[in-house]
């Protein structure tokens, strides 16, 4: 399914109801103040009630048994087109759970749940009935919604009792952040808990990973189709219709077991004297079903009821008051009950008999009939609905209906009144969808501020490249007033910066500073934050911090939290660059929550702050938290393509996958990163993806391949440009660093040592302490391989002293097994290699880095040859373990290894764990590299 992401909106903002954003999650819907949030709470409660069971339904015994047999599955996915009986099957499964005493809860999704505040609110409300003590989202002001979302996951994960969460109509959710959150929730489910999802499509929930691990039961349309026996039972026992075996077989063949079509057919068969003739002419194609609905369902209703059905088909929600308004009558409540009793595809919600919705297929049919039979009524109904919603203080559905009616006289004043508020709340996708067609048709010519809102919305929802022509159009306006010009002035340098055009952005940002009125806090705030980011990238760290303080001082209490979030993010990134990791994590946590009152702030604040937070957490060894954040942010970075966040997110996730022994997934992620770089013309993205693949080759000891790959990692001019700036994604990983790593492993350490010392001096002079840490570790490895063992250990002790102070775990471990072995030797004989004993915090840090069972002690090596690891008795690995290791070195996945060796996948994982234990390695890739160095495998 297509994904759209946003820069300044982490979470969702889409059509329908409003919601905030997850994880950098911004509260948009329920966090809104005043009339914009009046309906949020009231819309959630009905979604928690499962629909009523049909009076005539077929027991899906085999299907229920299949689901119950999949006790190890965390996700049961029932996926099929509309009308295949997904909801009915889920209700029967739910009843079975309840009879067994398993707590259950229900949630029906809709388009409005693409708004993350609403999504989290609904999900939290549903889970609260089975998992006590979960954090409440209802009434949440949106701040810190990302942490609230993670708390929700943690609360569910720590619950000890089994439960079942049923999520129906899941196809309505397409927001990548909501999907990422749901996928993470499924991954963290406790033993005995299940999520049962009904969906018309295949949701992007990491199904491949779940399937491979045996945690997915995929119920496809073929499993939901009625069998001949079920068709017979449905018609004979439930509908009282006697058919011959031939007619049953023909109807089953025609409908292919499609439950909705069978139900449609049964309605007509009840009144047929010659059912065989009807069945012979009944078709399961869409046009035939539509024709049937028109002739044998709609045509058989009274004119009054038929008129009611058609007129109310344009409404996404049915309540008596709204239906009375659009139909011009006073008896809608009784008519809705009549439609419900006649089982005319109306879905009442248990516990609220006054609220209904039409079955999607039936509603679509009715709308088509309305347009065909009464086209003149369509705009009138939409206008009436718009007026009703406006009177209820619900501007969003009012605008939606007004635009559907093409009633711009009604819609434009509402948009003018609410657009900037909605922009501040982060409803950028919704605004983009509304305003785009109006701009294209020339209807916004007299509304320059709506054009400005549209440009910002497209900027945040689809990225700077999509917004550039809109910005150019605004800049070309001859009649632009001072406010419009100010917005354009602020957008231009931000656009250039996020497009990796730093040299162009710098002078423009400085030039426009004096031209932006300070009273426009939204505009001036963005400009100051942009200047702070540009100073950071230019290596002027103190200037960046000064500008951050200016931006904070200019923000009145009522201004955008997004600017505050981005300001905090700049300071936190400076702390990362200068080696203050703990302070950076604290600042980035604040940054990801400060801009969380709406989706706009959420995504903007969160992509630009959330991805650095994921990096900082990874650096500190908190891989699980980092992975959870990246599962949310990677889809967003792929949509908006801001280079630094795009690179960092993919590289860090690839390293986590390597640590999880999921090499194939890591390689695929880096390939995708490179493809995005090619598609968007981002040379630094391409080069960085290739550079990280070189690092993987080095971990595998594939030195020749790594050297060849280095030559394809970008032009010298690109890396010369990178070297004079301080890009977040390339603060440490540059061409020179990767070349030094290769040279050290290839025995050419003497060649790179002088250059490393020069780079280290420059890094310390410019306060780039994080870069200095990696350079010091490389120097230590080069000295050791050069035979200067004592000097190497002193350098290592210096590096570890700095790393232990701030908790830079991955900076050390990512250097590979040789570095871990050096740490083991330093831990064992630290008094011999430093001016006295190592401080206690360094020894404790070494205990974290070096496995307790480690026995490595490196031997001095000849300066002319690469260091070899200690000799290992090949008998330490069993024959089977050697087989597994050799095949793993050929690139086979766990599943392929299992098939090749006729083993279970669990057994393969056990062998790999044993191999890691015996070789003192932490991943498959590291085990392969160590085994190759010792001659165990080729």
Secondary structure by P-SEA (a helix, b strand, c coil): cbbbbbccccccccccbbbbbcccccccccccccccccaaaaaaaaaacccccccccccaaaaaaaaaacccccbbbbccccccaaaaaaaaaaaaaaaacbbbbbbbbccccccaaaaaaaaaaaaccccccccccccccccaaaaaaaaaaaaaaaccccbbbbbccccccccaaaaaaaaaaaaaccccbbbbbbcccccccaaaaaaaaccccccccccccccaaaaaaaaaccccccccaaaaaaaaaaacccaaaaaaaaaaaaacccaaaaaaaccccaaaaaaaaaccccccccaaaaaaaaaacccccccaaaaaaaaccccaaaaaaaaaaacccccccccccccccccaaaaaaaaaaaaaccccaaaaaaaaaaaaaaaaccaaaaaaaaaaacaaaaaaaaaaacaaaaaaacaaaaaaaaaaaaaaaccccccaaaaaaaaaaaaaacccccaaaaaaaaaacccccaaaaaaaaaaaaaaaaaacaaaaaaaaaaaacccccccaaaaaaaaaaaaaaaaaaacaaaaaaaaaaaaaaaccccccaaaaaaaaaaaaaaaaaacaaaaaaaaaaaaaaaacccaaaaaaaacccaaaaaaaaaaacaaaaaaaaaaacaaaaaaccaaaaaaaaaaaaaaaaaaacaaaaaaaaaaaaaaaaaaaccaaaaaaaaaaaaaaaaaacaaaaaaaaaaacccaaaaaaaaaccccccccccaaaaaaaaaaaaccccccaaaaaaaaaaaaaacaaaaaaaaaaaaaaaaaaacaaaaaaaaaaaaaaaaaacccccccccccaaaaaaaaaaaacccccccccccaaaaaaaaaacccccccccccccccccccccccccccccaaaaaaaaaaaacccaaaaaaaacccaaaaaaaaaaaaaaaccccaaaaaaaaaaacccc
